[in-house]
């Protein structure tokens, strides 16, 4: 389970980083989405990987899942979701207005 | 008093929401009123913390380390005041001559949102809420940057957005690592638990701390993570770029200072050396970039990189005198930079061009503008007897005390180049024969907004002694982790 999670996070981050380096705005946004998925998985795994254990200390449970890491990742998911929506709109507007999807300014000032 | 902390933290959000629903005609006066109220509240809080007290607000009455805390000490309050004062000057400038491009845009809502993010970042007592405050701040910045932007400016906005989003993702990586190893994110609790981390995990913790260093360096625009700034900051209308230039990048410096002195005081060793190297590179390369520019606000934007280098130099010393020097520098520089952006914007509109090569003789058209720019420019360059001289002097003496001779030499050289670039603006835009083309003459209230900031800068120079005494006391408080921990964490009662 841990190995699978680690490989998944690594794949997300590696693919995301590669896509972020692409010159086109849409690829960059996709890269950001993949990267933030990887980071969110990392964050949730930092509360330790526990299966079938309650998130609170009970009498019956001898292992507990950390609820705080899950609260953190929930916030992070909401934020990255909103950011993705915003950056998509921003990229689309700049594509409409400048007619190019390239994120590189080509050395020219704005 | 700790309720006042909560009011200051949440006030801008309430104001932003109120501005969102009120009639557009009321937005401008209400925004000014809200910021004036914030300044009053912060002055009241400032008087309360001046004696060295630390006020802690437990959000929802949850006791740390489990609950969210808002912490107000001297450092937090001065940052709050700087943000509100620059914000007020910018609003005043905007009220004097409303920019038609900002009509019918949610400018004021986003502006108050920016202040909400700033206040949250300055007051928060834990790492995850610092992340959340950064995101709030950035959402507002992205919005402000995209207001009134054309295609190329939007593209600069996309670069700014993407770089900051990547930095935010890295922030979460750092937060995750630190949380996984210590089980807490509260600064005070981290200060207790970081030294107790098992030796086997020390290297991983170090990685987490260095990731956070990268994040804060990117937010503060330290080289080599500053390439987004010179395109993004001059692009929006003058009030927005003055607010960005004045306070926005200082959040990164504040985060460096707070996190590396309080939470990671025990494990900051390689981070401090790296920070010092980044500071030296930023000081020099930033000013060299500025010298090559021919647009006023773009030149000033390159100067931000250089000046953030000075600030990071003071922080990276991690001595009481170094931190005190950084604080003096921070106060001086925030005010002067905001004033320069406002004055640069006035010069642009008075001359009818952004490009220095098309500007000439503005001193004839508006002697007051020329005079204010002269004082602010000399202050940025650090010529005596301005506040810039005082702040560079204390920084240099702190650097010499810590035996960083090379860095002090670079700082000195960068200061000379700063003077050169300010003279370049001065001779090209203000000197010479006035242009025949008629253009806007600065309104008195616009000049007044900038004059307010310039007069603050002059006052700082005159009050150098009490300012430094205050900075030293604040630096002692910042470097004294045990007092912070005692204030935030309740005493153990078992």
Interface residues (C-beta under 8 A of the other chain):
Chain A: X20 X25 X28 X32 X35 X36 X39 X40 X42 X43 X45 X46 X47 X48 X68 X69 X72 X75 X76 X79 X80 X82 X83 X86 X87 X90 X91 X93 X94 X97 X98 X99 X100 X103 X105 X108 X109 X110
Chain B: X128 X131 X132 X135 X139 X142 X146 X150 X151 X152 X153 X154 X155 X156 X157 X158 X159 X161 X162 X165 X166 X168 X169 X170 X172 X173 X175 X176 X177 X179 X180 X231 X234 X235 X295 X298
